[in-house]
């Protein structure tokens, strides 16, 4: 088997978990055969002294399948 990965950043204005889930769900719309995920750096955006957005870097691994 051969695997490939993509890096994607998910965002959420509620939780880090939602940011990760948003990244996974968006990737799964176009990427098939997803086999694993890895959370990387987590950041947040601040306005007027309040955290307003979480950002999670996510690495999505998927199996490469060949036709034929």
C-alpha positions, 0 to 999 in steps of 0.5 A: 500500500501507498499512502499520501497526506495533505495538510489542512487548517480547520477553524471554529469559533467554539472549540478546538475539537470543532476546528479539527472536525471541520478540517476532517469533514471538509477533506472527506468531501473530496478525499477518498480512503482516509485512513488517519489524521494527526493534529498539529499546531493549534492557534487562536485568533483574538479580538478585543481581548477575547478568543474568537476563533480556534485554528487547528492544523490537521494532517490527513492521510489516505490510501492511494488507489490506482485504477486497473 
